[in-house]
Amino acid sequence: MYSPTPADWNEANRAHWDERVPLHVAGDFYDLDAFRAGQDPLRDFELAEVGDVGNRSLLHLQCHIGLDTLSWARHGAARVVGLDFSEPAIDLARELARDLGLGPERAAFVAADVYDAAAAVPDPSYDIVYTGVGALCWLPDIGRWAETVASLVAPGGFLYLSEFHPLTDVLDDETGSRITHDYFARDAWVEESAGSYAAGAEFTHSRRVEWQHPVGEVVSALAAAGLRIEFLHEHDVSLFRRFGSFERRDGYFRFPEGRPRIPLMYSIRARRD
């Protein structure tokens, strides 16, 4: 429900995500046993668009429990750093790193707000700053986010953002065929609901605050922060059953065969020259 941003938005969201961690650990969505055994959660288009990470440093902002972060280390990144505002999530990420035999010199995790990342992470800049997959909707100020990101990209390095397309936020939940919300709304979306995309359990801290960020706003903010946009790609796949009509095919969720497609995700690479 659209409303002015509540004063406690960050505290409410942190409590919500703190409570998600044990539920996500116990559920099948992340499948931590399979991850420990070598399963790769990174998407094929991300691997292709980021390219070779060998001997490069990578910072993952809003990393949750660190599966994607650690996967980049498995793909050869010399050093990965994950940052998230949820201390339980960071504790789990550190535990997973130890399980994989990755010490803090190879995989470090920091509990801090993303807007404070420049002061919180151990290095002044990184070859690759990676973020996305449900991250931007938790931030009210994309301009401030873009400035933070740009300050952390090393000269010659780049930001890679992989995110759900904001068009999906304005469609009805069942079929994804009717426009039911305002694409250009700037007020906060405040909602209380049980469960999450990865767990159906009841939540004590069920209230959460989110924002819509049209693609044009994100691109413009990155350009204004001094990054050069190398590409903007749109993808007709999703990572979870966003709409009731979705079918699972080829490891992704999609609209049924024969139905006109819309972008469900997008990705951006923006370089610091």
C-alpha distance (Angstrom), angle and dihedral (degrees) to the residues before:
residue distance angle dihedral
M1 . . .
Y2 3.82 . .
S3 3.80 114.4 .
P4 3.81 140.4 142.0
T5 3.79 112.6 -71.2
P6 3.84 109.0 -85.8
A7 3.80 116.2 -128.1
D8 3.81 92.3 -121.6
W9 3.82 96.7 50.0
N10 3.80 95.1 123.4
E11 3.80 95.1 45.5
A12 3.81 91.1 47.8
N13 3.79 92.4 50.2
R14 3.79 93.3 46.0
A15 3.81 91.8 51.6
H16 3.80 89.2 48.4
W17 3.82 92.9 51.7
D18 3.81 93.5 42.5
E19 3.78 88.1 57.7
R20 3.79 92.4 47.8
V21 3.80 94.1 60.2
P22 3.84 100.1 76.8
L23 3.80 90.0 41.0
H24 3.80 91.3 52.3
V25 3.80 90.5 46.9
A26 3.80 91.0 54.4
G27 3.81 96.8 42.5
D28 3.78 132.9 84.0
F29 3.81 97.8 -123.0
Y30 3.81 94.9 83.7
D31 3.83 95.2 25.5
L32 3.79 96.4 -160.4
D33 3.80 93.9 -169.1
A34 3.80 90.4 58.2
F35 3.79 90.3 45.7
R36 3.80 91.8 52.5
A37 3.80 87.8 49.8
G38 3.79 91.5 56.1
Q39 3.81 107.7 -85.5
D40 3.82 110.8 153.7
P41 3.83 115.1 -138.5
L42 3.82 94.7 -173.6
R43 3.77 115.5 110.2
D44 3.82 120.5 -115.3
F45 3.80 93.4 -122.0
E46 3.82 90.7 51.3
L47 3.80 92.2 53.2
A48 3.80 90.7 49.0
E49 3.82 95.3 45.9
V50 3.80 97.4 43.9
G51 3.79 92.0 44.5
D52 3.78 127.6 -170.5
V53 3.81 111.9 -0.3
G54 3.79 95.2 -179.5
N55 3.81 113.7 142.2
R56 3.80 91.5 -1.5
S57 3.80 130.6 120.1
L58 3.80 118.2 -121.8
L59 3.80 131.3 -167.3
H60 3.81 118.0 -161.5
L61 3.80 113.1 -159.8
Q62 3.83 119.1 -155.9
C63 3.80 89.5 10.5
H64 3.84 98.7 168.3
I65 3.84 106.7 -162.6
G66 3.79 94.0 -8.7
L67 3.81 103.9 -113.0
D68 3.81 94.5 132.5
T69 3.81 90.7 41.4
L70 3.79 92.9 54.4
S71 3.79 91.2 43.3
W72 3.81 89.9 61.9
A73 3.80 87.5 54.6
R74 3.79 88.6 52.3
H75 3.80 88.0 52.7
G76 3.78 90.1 57.5
A77 3.79 108.1 -88.8
A78 3.81 108.0 157.2
R79 3.80 92.9 -139.4
V80 3.78 132.2 4.4
V81 3.79 127.5 -167.8
G82 3.79 122.9 -169.3
L83 3.80 124.2 -162.5
D84 3.79 128.3 -168.5
F85 3.80 134.9 155.7
S86 3.83 93.0 -131.2
E87 3.80 111.7 89.0
P88 3.84 93.6 -163.4
A89 3.82 88.7 54.0
I90 3.80 91.7 50.2
D91 3.82 91.2 47.2
L92 3.80 89.2 55.0
A93 3.81 92.1 46.0
R94 3.81 90.0 54.3
E95 3.80 90.0 49.1
L96 3.80 91.0 51.5
A97 3.80 90.8 49.3
R98 3.80 89.6 54.0
D99 3.81 90.1 48.4
L100 3.81 88.6 55.4
G101 3.79 92.3 47.7
L102 3.81 93.4 -112.6
G103 3.80 113.3 142.8
P104 3.81 124.1 -154.4
E105 3.81 91.0 -95.1
R106 3.82 87.5 64.6
A107 3.82 102.3 29.4
A108 3.81 120.8 19.2
F109 3.79 128.9 174.2
V110 3.80 128.9 -157.1
A111 3.81 129.4 -165.4
A112 3.81 107.0 -142.8
D113 3.78 143.3 115.6
V114 3.80 113.0 -85.8
Y115 3.80 91.7 -124.1
D116 3.83 87.6 59.1
A117 3.79 94.0 48.0
A118 3.81 97.2 111.8
A119 3.81 90.9 60.8
A120 3.81 95.9 36.9
V121 3.81 105.9 50.1
P122 3.82 120.2 83.6
D123 3.82 98.4 -122.9
P124 3.82 130.0 53.9
S125 3.81 94.0 -131.6
Y126 3.80 143.4 -0.6
D127 3.79 136.1 -145.0
I128 3.81 90.1 -128.6
V129 3.79 129.3 24.0
Y130 3.80 108.9 -165.0
T131 3.79 126.4 -170.2
G132 3.75 145.0 143.1
V133 3.81 141.0 70.4
G134 3.77 96.3 128.0
A135 3.81 98.0 -18.5
L136 3.80 108.1 109.0
C137 3.80 95.9 57.9
W138 3.83 89.1 70.1
L139 3.82 93.2 59.8
P140 3.82 124.1 82.0
D141 3.82 97.7 -164.9
I142 3.80 116.6 50.7
G143 3.81 93.0 174.5
R144 3.80 90.7 59.2
W145 3.82 90.1 45.3
A146 3.82 91.6 52.0
E147 3.80 91.9 49.8
T148 3.81 90.0 50.5
V149 3.80 91.6 49.2
A150 3.80 93.5 47.2
S151 3.80 91.4 51.4
L152 3.81 89.8 57.3
V153 3.82 99.2 48.4
A154 3.80 112.0 97.4
P155 3.83 117.7 -131.7
G156 3.78 106.5 -81.6
G157 3.80 90.6 18.2
F158 3.78 128.8 106.6
L159 3.77 147.8 -143.6
Y160 3.78 116.5 -121.4
L161 3.80 116.0 -162.8
S162 3.81 122.6 -174.3
E163 3.79 111.5 -179.0
F164 3.78 146.0 157.2
H165 3.78 111.8 -94.3
P166 3.83 112.4 -106.1
L167 3.81 89.5 -137.3
T168 3.80 87.4 76.5
D169 3.81 90.0 61.2
V170 3.80 93.6 66.0
L171 3.83 98.8 50.4
D172 3.79 129.1 89.4
D173 3.79 114.3 -90.4
E174 3.78 98.3 -127.2
T175 3.80 106.8 50.7
G176 3.81 103.6 4.5
S177 3.79 88.2 -137.6
R178 3.82 103.7 105.6
I179 3.80 128.8 66.1
T180 3.78 106.9 -126.2
H181 3.83 103.4 157.7
D182 3.80 138.5 44.9
Y183 3.82 114.4 -94.5
F184 3.81 91.5 -157.9
A185 3.81 97.6 46.7
R186 3.80 111.9 135.0
D187 3.79 100.5 -176.5
A188 3.78 119.9 99.3
W189 3.79 120.0 -91.8
V190 3.81 106.7 -133.0
E191 3.79 116.5 -168.8
E192 3.77 140.5 165.8
S193 3.78 115.9 -156.6
A194 3.77 137.5 144.4
G195 3.78 123.7 -111.2
S196 3.79 130.8 7.3
Y197 3.79 139.8 -117.8
A198 3.82 87.8 -81.3
A199 3.81 104.0 35.0
G200 3.77 134.9 33.5
A201 3.80 98.3 -156.1
E202 3.78 125.2 122.9
F203 3.81 116.4 -94.5
T204 3.77 128.3 -141.3
H205 3.81 89.2 -160.5
S206 3.79 98.2 43.0
R207 3.81 98.1 149.0
R208 3.79 115.8 101.1
V209 3.79 136.2 170.6
E210 3.81 122.8 -145.6
W211 3.81 140.1 168.6
Q212 3.79 135.8 -149.0
H213 3.80 117.2 -126.6
P214 3.82 115.8 -170.7
V215 3.78 114.8 -140.3
G216 3.80 91.8 -113.2
E217 3.80 90.7 57.3
V218 3.81 91.9 52.7
V219 3.81 94.7 47.1
S220 3.80 92.6 46.4
A221 3.80 92.3 49.2
L222 3.80 92.4 52.1
A223 3.81 91.8 48.0
A224 3.81 91.4 48.2
A225 3.81 89.1 51.9
G226 3.80 89.6 59.1
L227 3.81 102.2 -99.2
R228 3.80 120.8 132.1
I229 3.79 113.8 -131.3
E230 3.80 109.4 -128.8
F231 3.79 96.9 178.5
L232 3.77 145.3 -15.0
H233 3.80 112.8 -155.7
E234 3.79 127.5 -175.9
H235 3.80 122.8 -151.7
D236 3.82 131.2 -157.8
V237 3.83 94.4 -145.5
S238 3.79 136.4 84.4
L239 3.80 133.6 -159.4
F240 3.80 97.4 -134.3
R241 3.80 139.6 25.2
R242 3.80 95.7 -80.9
F243 3.82 91.7 163.8
G244 3.78 128.6 33.0
S245 3.81 90.6 -125.5
F246 3.82 93.8 60.1
E247 3.79 121.3 119.5
R248 3.80 124.9 -156.6
R249 3.80 112.5 -123.0
D250 3.80 131.8 157.2
G251 3.80 92.1 -1.5
Y252 3.82 94.6 -55.5
F253 3.79 137.7 86.8
R254 3.80 115.2 -112.5
F255 3.78 142.0 164.1
P256 3.82 114.5 -89.5
E257 3.79 118.6 -79.2
G258 3.79 112.5 -84.0
R259 3.78 95.7 24.1
P260 3.83 116.9 120.1
R261 3.79 109.3 -100.7
I262 3.79 132.2 -130.2
P263 3.82 129.8 -172.4
L264 3.80 110.6 -83.0
M265 3.81 98.0 174.6
Y266 3.79 136.4 15.2
S267 3.78 136.9 -162.9
I268 3.80 133.3 -155.7
R269 3.77 132.7 -168.6
A270 3.79 114.9 -164.7
R271 3.81 122.2 179.1
R272 3.77 133.5 -152.0
D273 3.82 106.7 -137.7
